[in-house]
C-alpha cells in the first residue's frame, strides 16, 4: 500500500511539473508572437523582410513546421500525450523523424513559430519569436529527457548520444 501511495504521489508531482513546463512553453511562444507582431510594425525593423517573398517563405516554413510536428505525433501513435507519461509497453522510438532528432515535434513547433515571425514581415520578429519559443521549450525538453532516461535507462542514453535534440547533427 505504501509503494502505491508513493507511486501515485510521484505521478501527481510529474503531472504538475509537466503542466507547468507545458504552460511555460505555450506562454513563451504566445509572448513571442505578440512581441513579434509589435516588432513587425516598426518600420526600421522591417528592412528587406516586408515583401511578398518573405511572406511566402515564412508561411512555407510555418507549414513545414506543422507537417513535421504532425509527422512526429503520427509516428508516436497512441503513445503521444500532452503530459509526460510512460506506458508499460512503450519503448524508445527511433523511426520517422525520431531518427534525426529526439524532439521533432518541438523542432516543428520552432519552425512554425519562426516562419510565422518571418511572415509578419521582419527578420528581427522572426528571431525574437523563435528565441522566446525556444527558451520556453527548454524546461519541457529537460523534463522529458530526464523522465525518459529514468524509464528506459541505457536504451535512451544511447539514443541521446546518437541523436541530436532539435537540429540534426548540431544540437
Secondary structure per residue as TSV (DSSP state, phi and psi in degrees):
chain	resnum	aa	ss	phi	psi
A	1	X	-	360.0	-41.5
A	2	X	H	-62.5	-41.2
A	3	X	H	-63.6	-39.7
A	4	X	H	-64.5	-43.2
A	5	X	H	-63.5	-44.3
A	6	X	H	-63.3	-39.5
A	7	X	H	-64.5	-44.6
A	8	X	H	-63.6	-39.4
A	9	X	H	-63.3	-45.3
A	10	X	H	-62.7	-39.6
A	11	X	H	-64.1	-42.1
A	12	X	H	-64.3	-42.0
A	13	X	H	-61.0	-44.5
A	14	X	H	-61.7	-40.8
A	15	X	H	-63.1	-43.8
A	16	X	H	-62.9	-44.9
A	17	X	H	-65.1	-40.5
A	18	X	H	-61.8	-46.9
A	19	X	H	-61.8	-43.4
A	20	X	H	-62.8	-45.6
A	21	X	H	-64.5	-39.2
A	22	X	H	-66.0	-40.3
A	23	X	H	-64.4	-40.6
A	24	X	H	-59.9	-45.4
A	25	X	H	-62.1	-44.6
A	26	X	H	-69.2	-41.8
A	27	X	H	-64.9	-41.9
A	28	X	H	-63.8	-42.1
A	29	X	H	-64.9	-44.5
A	30	X	H	-63.3	-43.6
A	31	X	H	-61.4	-41.2
A	32	X	H	-59.4	-43.6
A	33	X	H	-64.4	-40.1
A	34	X	H	-64.9	-46.2
A	35	X	H	-63.7	-42.4
A	36	X	H	-59.5	-40.7
A	37	X	H	-61.4	-43.7
A	38	X	H	-64.5	-43.1
A	39	X	H	-62.1	-40.3
A	40	X	H	-63.2	-16.5
A	41	X	T	-91.1	-1.2
A	42	X	-	-93.2	111.4
A	43	X	G	-51.5	-40.3
A	44	X	G	-66.0	-24.4
A	45	X	G	-97.4	11.1
A	46	X	G	-106.7	6.9
A	47	X	T	-55.6	129.8
A	48	X	T	61.0	12.7
A	49	X	T	-127.6	-12.1
A	50	X	S	-89.6	62.3
A	51	X	S	-131.0	165.0
A	52	X	H	-64.5	-32.6
A	53	X	H	-63.5	-47.3
A	54	X	H	-69.8	-30.2
A	55	X	H	-61.8	-47.2
A	56	X	H	-65.9	-41.8
A	57	X	H	-64.8	-46.9
A	58	X	H	-60.1	-44.5
A	59	X	H	-64.8	-37.5
A	60	X	H	-66.3	-40.9
A	61	X	H	-64.0	-43.4
A	62	X	H	-62.1	-42.7
A	63	X	H	-64.8	-41.9
A	64	X	H	-60.6	-40.8
A	65	X	H	-62.1	-42.4
A	66	X	H	-63.6	-36.5
A	67	X	H	-67.1	-42.2
A	68	X	H	-62.1	-44.6
A	69	X	H	-61.9	-45.4
A	70	X	H	-61.3	-42.1
A	71	X	H	-61.3	-41.0
A	72	X	H	-63.2	-46.8
A	73	X	H	-64.3	-43.2
A	74	X	H	-61.3	-40.3
A	75	X	H	-63.8	-39.9
A	76	X	H	-70.2	-27.0
A	77	X	G	60.4	-131.3
A	78	X	G	-69.8	-9.5
A	79	X	G	-85.5	-7.1
A	80	X	-	-72.0	130.8
A	81	X	-	-143.4	150.3
A	82	X	S	-72.7	-29.7
A	83	X	S	-93.3	152.3
A	84	X	-	-77.2	108.5
A	85	X	-	-138.8	150.6
A	86	X	-	-121.8	127.4
A	87	X	-	-96.3	157.1
A	88	X	T	-57.5	-37.7
A	89	X	T	-95.7	8.7
A	90	X	-	-76.2	151.4
A	91	X	-	-137.9	172.4
A	92	X	-	-70.5	125.7
A	93	X	-	-90.7	126.4
A	94	X	-	-127.4	13.9
A	95	X	S	-96.5	172.8
A	96	X	G	56.7	-138.4
A	97	X	G	-69.8	-14.6
A	98	X	G	-71.9	-9.3
A	99	X	G	-76.3	-20.2
A	100	X	T	-104.4	-36.8
A	101	X	B	-141.0	152.1
A	102	X	T	-78.0	-23.9
A	103	X	T	-129.4	62.9
A	104	X	H	-65.9	-29.1
A	105	X	H	-64.2	-40.0
A	106	X	H	-71.7	-35.7
A	107	X	H	-60.7	-40.8
A	108	X	H	-63.3	-42.2
A	109	X	H	-57.6	-45.8
A	110	X	H	-64.6	-40.0
A	111	X	H	-60.5	-42.9
A	112	X	H	-61.7	-48.6
A	113	X	H	-65.0	-43.8
A	114	X	H	-62.5	-41.1
A	115	X	H	-63.6	-42.0
A	116	X	H	-63.6	-41.0
A	117	X	H	-59.7	-41.7
A	118	X	H	-69.5	-40.2
A	119	X	H	-61.4	-24.0
A	120	X	T	-67.7	-16.9
A	121	X	T	103.6	23.8
A	122	X	-	-151.4	128.7
A	123	X	H	-63.9	-38.0
A	124	X	H	-63.3	-42.7
A	125	X	H	-59.6	-45.1
A	126	X	H	-59.8	-43.9
A	127	X	H	-66.2	-41.8
A	128	X	H	-67.4	-46.6
A	129	X	H	-60.2	-47.0
A	130	X	H	-62.3	-44.0
A	131	X	H	-64.3	-47.1
A	132	X	H	-64.3	-40.9
A	133	X	H	-64.1	-41.5
A	134	X	H	-62.7	-48.9
A	135	X	H	-61.4	-37.7
A	136	X	H	-67.3	-29.6
A	137	X	H	-79.6	-22.3
A	138	X	H	-54.4	-46.7
A	139	X	H	-61.3	-37.9
A	140	X	H	-67.3	-41.4
A	141	X	H	-63.2	-45.2
A	142	X	H	-62.7	-42.5
A	143	X	H	-61.2	-47.5
A	144	X	H	-61.4	-44.9
A	145	X	H	-65.5	-40.2
A	146	X	H	-63.0	-43.7
A	147	X	H	-64.6	-43.8
A	148	X	H	-67.6	-37.1
A	149	X	H	-62.2	-42.8
A	150	X	H	-67.0	-39.1
A	151	X	H	-76.2	-39.7
A	152	X	H	-110.9	-6.2
A	153	X	T	56.8	-130.4
A	154	X	H	-63.9	-27.3
A	155	X	H	-61.7	-42.1
A	156	X	H	-77.2	-37.3
A	157	X	H	-61.1	-41.6
A	158	X	H	-63.3	-40.9
A	159	X	H	-63.1	-40.2
A	160	X	H	-61.2	-41.8
A	161	X	H	-65.3	-32.5
A	162	X	H	-93.1	-13.4
A	163	X	S	-132.7	136.2
A	164	X	B	-71.1	159.6
A	165	X	S	-70.9	-60.5
A	166	X	S	-126.1	-32.1
A	167	X	S	-117.6	114.1
A	168	X	T	-49.2	130.7
A	169	X	T	66.2	3.2
A	170	X	T	-118.0	-59.2
A	171	X	-	-153.8	360.0
